[in-house]
Amino acid sequence: MSRAGEFAVSLRGVYKSFESKKVVIEDMSLNVAHGEIVVLAGPSGCGKTTTLRLIAGFIEPDRGSIFIEDLEVAGASSVPPENRPVGIVFQDYALFPHLTIEENISFGLLKIEKSGRDNIVTDSLELVGLEGFNKRYPHELSGGEQQRVALARALAPKPKVVLLDEPFSNLDAFLRAQVREEIHQILRNAGTTAIFVTHDQQEALTLADRLVVLNKGRFAQVGTPEDIYHRPATRFVANFMGQSNFLPGTVESNGISTELGRWPNPSSLDQGSEVDIMLRPHDISLAVDEAASAVVSARQFLGEENLYTIRLLSGRKIRSTMPSHSVFDLGQKVKITVRRQQGVIMKDDKRI
Protein backbone atom coordinates (compact mmCIF):
# COMPACT_ATOMS: atom_id res chain seq x y z
CA MET A 1 0.00 0.00 0.00
CA SER A 2 1.21 3.51 -0.78
CA ARG A 3 2.47 5.72 2.05
CA ALA A 4 0.35 8.68 3.16
CA GLY A 5 1.50 11.82 1.36
CA GLU A 6 3.16 9.91 -1.48
CA PHE A 7 0.29 10.94 -3.78
CA ALA A 8 -1.78 14.09 -4.12
CA VAL A 9 -5.01 12.07 -3.79
CA SER A 10 -5.58 8.45 -2.78
CA LEU A 11 -8.85 6.53 -2.75
CA ARG A 12 -8.62 3.17 -1.00
CA GLY A 13 -11.39 0.60 -1.28
CA VAL A 14 -14.15 3.20 -1.48
CA TYR A 15 -17.81 2.12 -1.62
CA LYS A 16 -20.87 4.34 -1.88
CA SER A 17 -24.56 3.51 -2.17
CA PHE A 18 -27.70 5.60 -1.73
CA GLU A 19 -31.15 5.06 -0.23
CA SER A 20 -32.24 3.00 -3.21
CA LYS A 21 -29.52 0.52 -2.10
CA LYS A 22 -28.01 0.89 -5.53
CA VAL A 23 -24.22 0.71 -5.32
CA VAL A 24 -22.85 3.73 -7.18
CA ILE A 25 -19.17 3.28 -6.32
CA GLU A 26 -17.78 -0.19 -5.70
CA ASP A 27 -14.30 -0.95 -4.34
CA MET A 28 -12.66 2.08 -5.95
CA SER A 29 -8.92 2.50 -5.40
CA LEU A 30 -6.98 5.19 -7.22
CA ASN A 31 -3.74 7.11 -6.65
CA VAL A 32 -3.32 10.51 -8.31
CA ALA A 33 0.26 11.78 -8.58
CA HIS A 34 1.30 15.32 -7.78
CA GLY A 35 0.76 17.56 -10.81
CA GLU A 36 -1.14 14.87 -12.68
CA ILE A 37 -4.32 15.58 -14.65
CA VAL A 38 -6.71 12.65 -14.30
CA VAL A 39 -9.96 12.48 -16.23
CA LEU A 40 -12.92 10.39 -15.07
CA ALA A 41 -15.04 9.51 -18.08
CA GLY A 42 -18.07 7.35 -18.61
CA PRO A 43 -21.78 7.40 -19.41
CA SER A 44 -24.41 9.04 -17.21
CA GLY A 45 -24.87 7.23 -13.92
CA CYS A 46 -21.50 5.48 -13.93
CA GLY A 47 -20.30 7.15 -10.69
CA LYS A 48 -17.88 9.80 -11.93
CA THR A 49 -19.58 12.83 -10.33
CA THR A 50 -20.18 10.81 -7.15
CA THR A 51 -16.42 10.18 -7.02
CA LEU A 52 -15.75 13.91 -7.26
CA ARG A 53 -18.31 14.65 -4.54
CA LEU A 54 -16.67 12.06 -2.27
CA ILE A 55 -13.26 13.71 -2.67
CA ALA A 56 -14.77 17.16 -2.10
CA GLY A 57 -16.58 15.98 1.03
CA PHE A 58 -20.13 16.71 -0.10
CA ILE A 59 -20.94 13.07 0.62
CA GLU A 60 -19.16 10.45 2.73
CA PRO A 61 -18.19 6.91 1.66
CA ASP A 62 -19.92 3.90 3.21
CA ARG A 63 -16.57 2.14 3.36
CA GLY A 64 -12.96 2.88 2.51
CA SER A 65 -10.78 5.93 2.99
CA ILE A 66 -9.71 9.03 1.06
CA PHE A 67 -6.42 10.87 1.55
CA ILE A 68 -5.34 14.24 0.22
CA GLU A 69 -1.56 13.99 0.58
CA ASP A 70 -1.08 12.84 4.20
CA LEU A 71 -4.45 14.13 5.41
CA GLU A 72 -7.15 11.48 5.78
CA VAL A 73 -10.30 13.38 4.80
CA ALA A 74 -12.71 10.41 4.81
CA GLY A 75 -12.61 7.03 6.50
CA ALA A 76 -11.30 6.64 10.05
CA SER A 77 -11.55 10.42 10.35
CA SER A 78 -13.63 12.91 8.40
CA VAL A 79 -12.80 16.46 7.36
CA PRO A 80 -15.68 18.80 6.39
CA PRO A 81 -15.66 20.21 2.84
CA GLU A 82 -14.66 23.71 3.89
CA ASN A 83 -11.52 22.40 5.59
CA ARG A 84 -10.34 20.15 2.74
CA PRO A 85 -7.47 21.52 0.62
CA VAL A 86 -9.59 21.24 -2.51
CA GLY A 87 -10.63 23.74 -5.18
CA ILE A 88 -13.81 23.12 -7.17
CA VAL A 89 -14.95 24.35 -10.59
CA PHE A 90 -18.64 23.68 -11.04
CA GLN A 91 -20.52 23.01 -14.26
CA ASP A 92 -22.39 26.33 -14.00
CA TYR A 93 -19.31 28.24 -12.67
CA ALA A 94 -21.27 29.29 -9.51
CA LEU A 95 -19.97 32.87 -9.62
CA PHE A 96 -21.76 35.37 -7.37
CA PRO A 97 -23.53 37.76 -9.79
CA HIS A 98 -23.61 40.67 -7.32
CA LEU A 99 -19.86 40.53 -6.61
CA THR A 100 -17.06 41.86 -8.79
CA ILE A 101 -14.48 39.49 -10.22
CA GLU A 102 -11.95 40.34 -7.51
CA GLU A 103 -14.62 39.84 -4.83
CA ASN A 104 -15.53 36.47 -6.32
CA ILE A 105 -11.92 35.32 -6.32
CA SER A 106 -11.18 36.62 -2.82
CA PHE A 107 -14.34 35.08 -1.33
CA GLY A 108 -12.42 32.04 -0.09
CA LEU A 109 -9.50 34.13 1.18
CA LEU A 110 -11.24 36.06 3.96
CA LYS A 111 -8.84 34.75 6.62
CA ILE A 112 -5.96 36.48 4.83
CA GLU A 113 -5.27 40.20 5.40
CA LYS A 114 -6.48 42.51 2.64
CA SER A 115 -3.06 43.31 1.14
CA GLY A 116 -2.33 39.62 0.88
CA ARG A 117 -5.74 38.96 -0.68
CA ASP A 118 -5.19 41.69 -3.25
CA ASN A 119 -1.86 40.20 -4.27
CA ILE A 120 -3.38 36.72 -4.64
CA VAL A 121 -6.26 38.10 -6.74
CA THR A 122 -3.79 39.93 -9.01
CA ASP A 123 -1.63 36.81 -9.39
CA SER A 124 -4.70 34.61 -10.02
CA LEU A 125 -6.08 36.89 -12.73
CA GLU A 126 -2.65 37.05 -14.36
CA LEU A 127 -2.44 33.25 -14.31
CA VAL A 128 -5.73 32.93 -16.22
CA GLY A 129 -5.01 35.84 -18.58
CA LEU A 130 -7.62 38.25 -17.19
CA GLU A 131 -5.44 41.08 -15.89
CA GLY A 132 -7.45 44.26 -15.36
CA PHE A 133 -10.80 42.47 -14.98
CA ASN A 134 -10.90 43.10 -11.20
CA LYS A 135 -13.87 45.50 -11.13
CA ARG A 136 -16.04 43.80 -13.72
CA TYR A 137 -19.08 41.68 -12.90
CA PRO A 138 -19.76 38.14 -14.16
CA HIS A 139 -22.54 39.29 -16.54
CA GLU A 140 -20.00 41.51 -18.31
CA LEU A 141 -17.85 38.51 -19.28
CA SER A 142 -18.16 35.88 -21.99
CA GLY A 143 -18.77 32.25 -21.06
CA GLY A 144 -15.10 31.42 -21.57
CA GLU A 145 -13.99 34.35 -19.39
CA GLN A 146 -16.41 33.30 -16.65
CA GLN A 147 -14.93 29.81 -16.81
CA ARG A 148 -11.44 31.21 -16.31
CA VAL A 149 -12.63 33.31 -13.36
CA ALA A 150 -14.12 30.16 -11.80
CA LEU A 151 -10.76 28.44 -12.21
CA ALA A 152 -8.90 31.46 -10.78
CA ARG A 153 -11.17 31.35 -7.72
CA ALA A 154 -10.53 27.63 -7.29
CA LEU A 155 -6.75 28.08 -7.58
CA ALA A 156 -6.45 31.19 -5.40
CA PRO A 157 -6.28 29.36 -2.01
CA LYS A 158 -3.48 27.14 -3.38
CA PRO A 159 -5.39 23.84 -3.04
CA LYS A 160 -3.68 20.46 -3.19
CA VAL A 161 -6.09 19.36 -5.94
CA VAL A 162 -8.66 21.02 -8.19
CA LEU A 163 -11.86 19.16 -9.06
CA LEU A 164 -13.66 20.10 -12.29
CA ASP A 165 -17.16 18.75 -12.92
CA GLU A 166 -18.15 18.90 -16.63
CA PRO A 167 -16.59 22.40 -16.74
CA PHE A 168 -17.13 23.03 -20.46
CA SER A 169 -20.61 21.63 -20.98
CA ASN A 170 -22.32 25.06 -21.02
CA LEU A 171 -20.11 26.39 -23.82
CA ASP A 172 -20.78 26.10 -27.54
CA ALA A 173 -18.63 23.69 -29.53
CA PHE A 174 -16.11 26.23 -30.88
CA LEU A 175 -15.66 28.02 -27.56
CA ARG A 176 -15.48 24.71 -25.71
CA ALA A 177 -12.41 23.62 -27.67
CA GLN A 178 -10.72 27.00 -27.17
CA VAL A 179 -11.43 27.22 -23.44
CA ARG A 180 -10.46 23.58 -22.93
CA GLU A 181 -7.02 24.29 -24.39
CA GLU A 182 -6.67 27.46 -22.28
CA ILE A 183 -7.66 25.75 -19.03
CA HIS A 184 -5.37 22.82 -19.76
CA GLN A 185 -2.42 25.19 -20.25
CA ILE A 186 -3.27 27.15 -17.10
CA LEU A 187 -3.25 23.98 -15.01
CA ARG A 188 0.05 22.94 -16.59
CA ASN A 189 1.61 26.35 -15.87
CA ALA A 190 0.42 26.21 -12.27
CA GLY A 191 1.61 22.63 -11.81
CA THR A 192 -1.76 21.84 -10.28
CA THR A 193 -3.10 18.36 -9.62
CA ALA A 194 -6.52 18.15 -11.25
CA ILE A 195 -9.35 15.65 -11.54
CA PHE A 196 -11.83 16.26 -14.36
CA VAL A 197 -15.21 14.67 -14.87
CA THR A 198 -16.60 14.46 -18.39
CA HIS A 199 -18.80 12.29 -20.57
CA ASP A 200 -17.23 13.81 -23.70
CA GLN A 201 -14.76 11.39 -25.30
CA GLN A 202 -12.78 14.07 -27.12
CA GLU A 203 -12.39 16.08 -23.92
CA ALA A 204 -11.21 13.01 -22.07
CA LEU A 205 -8.61 12.13 -24.69
CA THR A 206 -7.40 15.72 -25.02
CA LEU A 207 -7.05 16.63 -21.35
CA ALA A 208 -5.87 13.52 -19.55
CA ASP A 209 -2.41 12.48 -18.48
CA ARG A 210 -4.24 9.41 -17.24
CA LEU A 211 -7.75 8.42 -18.19
CA VAL A 212 -10.15 6.47 -15.98
CA VAL A 213 -13.15 4.97 -17.78
CA LEU A 214 -15.96 4.04 -15.39
CA ASN A 215 -18.88 1.71 -15.93
CA LYS A 216 -21.51 0.97 -13.28
CA GLY A 217 -19.36 2.23 -10.42
CA ARG A 218 -16.23 0.29 -11.34
CA PHE A 219 -13.10 1.00 -13.32
CA ALA A 220 -13.49 -0.40 -16.82
CA GLN A 221 -9.93 0.67 -17.71
CA VAL A 222 -7.22 3.02 -16.42
CA GLY A 223 -4.34 4.15 -18.61
CA THR A 224 -3.00 6.76 -20.98
CA PRO A 225 -5.48 8.15 -23.53
CA GLU A 226 -3.47 6.56 -26.35
CA ASP A 227 -3.50 3.11 -24.74
CA ILE A 228 -7.21 3.22 -23.95
CA TYR A 229 -8.14 4.39 -27.45
CA HIS A 230 -5.90 1.98 -29.36
CA ARG A 231 -6.00 -0.97 -26.92
CA PRO A 232 -9.37 -0.93 -25.16
CA ALA A 233 -9.69 -3.61 -22.51
CA THR A 234 -13.33 -4.38 -23.22
CA ARG A 235 -16.00 -3.93 -25.86
CA PHE A 236 -17.63 -1.32 -23.61
CA VAL A 237 -14.46 0.80 -23.49
CA ALA A 238 -13.95 0.46 -27.24
CA ASN A 239 -17.45 1.71 -27.97
CA PHE A 240 -17.42 4.48 -25.37
CA MET A 241 -14.08 5.94 -26.45
CA GLY A 242 -14.88 6.17 -30.16
CA GLN A 243 -16.48 4.44 -33.09
CA SER A 244 -15.55 0.80 -33.43
CA ASN A 245 -15.90 -2.10 -35.84
CA PHE A 246 -16.08 -5.65 -34.52
CA LEU A 247 -15.17 -8.22 -37.14
CA PRO A 248 -16.00 -11.85 -36.25
CA GLY A 249 -13.18 -14.35 -36.63
CA THR A 250 -12.48 -18.02 -36.10
CA VAL A 251 -9.18 -19.37 -34.80
CA GLU A 252 -7.64 -21.85 -37.24
CA SER A 253 -4.30 -23.61 -37.38
CA ASN A 254 -2.69 -20.83 -39.42
CA GLY A 255 -4.25 -17.81 -37.74
CA ILE A 256 -7.56 -16.04 -37.20
CA SER A 257 -9.79 -16.17 -40.26
CA THR A 258 -12.12 -13.19 -40.92
CA GLU A 259 -14.06 -11.80 -43.85
CA LEU A 260 -11.30 -9.20 -44.34
CA GLY A 261 -8.42 -11.64 -44.27
CA ARG A 262 -6.31 -13.45 -41.73
CA TRP A 263 -4.75 -12.26 -38.47
CA PRO A 264 -1.94 -13.98 -36.57
CA ASN A 265 -2.96 -15.78 -33.39
CA PRO A 266 -0.64 -14.21 -30.79
CA SER A 267 -2.22 -15.86 -27.77
CA SER A 268 -2.30 -19.49 -28.90
CA LEU A 269 -6.07 -19.60 -28.70
CA ASP A 270 -7.66 -22.99 -29.19
CA GLN A 271 -8.64 -23.85 -32.73
CA GLY A 272 -12.31 -23.25 -33.34
CA SER A 273 -12.51 -20.38 -30.83
CA GLU A 274 -14.75 -17.51 -31.89
CA VAL A 275 -13.25 -14.03 -31.44
CA ASP A 276 -13.78 -10.46 -32.63
CA ILE A 277 -11.21 -8.14 -34.18
CA MET A 278 -11.80 -4.54 -33.05
CA LEU A 279 -10.84 -1.96 -35.66
CA ARG A 280 -11.28 1.81 -35.56
CA PRO A 281 -12.76 3.38 -38.72
CA HIS A 282 -9.40 5.14 -39.27
CA ASP A 283 -7.75 1.72 -39.56
CA ILE A 284 -9.82 0.87 -42.65
CA SER A 285 -9.12 2.60 -45.96
CA LEU A 286 -10.96 2.37 -49.28
CA ALA A 287 -10.15 2.48 -52.98
CA VAL A 288 -12.37 2.14 -56.06
CA ASP A 289 -12.33 -1.42 -57.38
CA GLU A 290 -15.10 -2.66 -59.68
CA ALA A 291 -14.00 -6.24 -59.07
CA ALA A 292 -14.47 -5.94 -55.31
CA SER A 293 -17.43 -7.32 -53.39
CA ALA A 294 -17.67 -4.55 -50.77
CA VAL A 295 -20.10 -1.72 -51.54
CA VAL A 296 -20.50 1.83 -50.17
CA SER A 297 -23.95 1.99 -48.55
CA ALA A 298 -23.82 5.36 -46.73
CA ARG A 299 -21.67 8.48 -46.36
CA GLN A 300 -21.62 11.14 -43.66
CA PHE A 301 -19.68 14.32 -44.37
CA LEU A 302 -18.01 15.41 -41.11
CA GLY A 303 -16.01 18.35 -42.40
CA GLU A 304 -12.43 17.14 -42.14
CA GLU A 305 -13.38 13.60 -43.11
CA ASN A 306 -16.06 11.35 -44.54
CA LEU A 307 -17.50 8.50 -42.51
CA TYR A 308 -18.46 5.63 -44.83
CA THR A 309 -20.61 2.62 -44.11
CA ILE A 310 -19.49 -0.35 -46.20
CA ARG A 311 -21.58 -3.48 -46.82
CA LEU A 312 -19.48 -6.61 -47.08
CA LEU A 313 -20.39 -9.67 -49.16
CA SER A 314 -21.89 -11.34 -46.08
CA GLY A 315 -24.17 -8.36 -45.51
CA ARG A 316 -22.20 -7.23 -42.46
CA LYS A 317 -21.55 -3.48 -42.29
CA ILE A 318 -18.36 -1.76 -41.21
CA ARG A 319 -17.34 1.89 -41.03
CA SER A 320 -14.35 3.66 -42.51
CA THR A 321 -13.15 7.24 -42.27
CA MET A 322 -11.43 8.84 -45.24
CA PRO A 323 -10.23 12.40 -45.93
CA SER A 324 -13.04 14.79 -46.88
CA HIS A 325 -11.85 15.02 -50.47
CA SER A 326 -12.10 11.23 -50.90
CA VAL A 327 -15.66 10.94 -52.15
CA PHE A 328 -17.21 7.62 -53.17
CA ASP A 329 -20.69 7.34 -54.64
CA LEU A 330 -23.32 5.23 -52.96
CA GLY A 331 -23.26 1.78 -54.53
CA GLN A 332 -19.59 2.13 -55.48
CA LYS A 333 -17.60 -1.11 -55.20
CA VAL A 334 -14.46 -0.60 -53.14
CA LYS A 335 -11.36 -2.49 -52.14
CA ILE A 336 -10.75 -2.52 -48.38
CA THR A 337 -7.26 -2.21 -46.90
CA VAL A 338 -6.86 -2.83 -43.18
CA ARG A 339 -4.03 -1.77 -40.86
CA ARG A 340 -3.75 -5.22 -39.33
CA GLN A 341 -1.27 -4.16 -36.65
CA GLN A 342 -4.02 -1.97 -35.16
CA GLY A 343 -6.51 -4.80 -34.78
CA VAL A 344 -7.38 -5.69 -31.17
CA ILE A 345 -8.39 -9.31 -30.60
CA MET A 346 -11.30 -9.77 -28.21
CA LYS A 347 -12.92 -12.87 -26.81
CA ASP A 348 -16.10 -12.70 -24.72
CA ASP A 349 -15.97 -8.90 -25.09
CA LYS A 350 -12.54 -8.65 -23.42
CA ARG A 351 -9.16 -7.97 -24.99
CA ILE A 352 -6.93 -11.01 -25.33
Secondary structure, DSSP 8 states (H G I E B T S, - for coil): ---TTSSSEEEEEEEEE-TT--EEEEEEEEEE-TT-EEEEE-STTSSHHHHHHHHHTSS--SEEEEEETTEEEESSS---GGGSSEEEE-TT----TTS-HHHHHHGGGTTS-HHHHHHHHHHHHHHTT-TT-TT--GGGS-HHHHHHHHHHHHHTT--SEEEEESTTTTS-HHHHHHHHHHHHHHHHHHT--EEEEES-HHHHHHH-SEEEEEETTEEEEEE-HHHHHHS-SBHHHHHHTS--EEEEEEEETTEEEETTEEE--TT---TT-EEEEEE-GGGEEEEE-TT-SEEEEEEEE-SSEEEEEEE-TTS-EEEEEEETT----TT-EEEEEE-GGG-EEEETTEE-
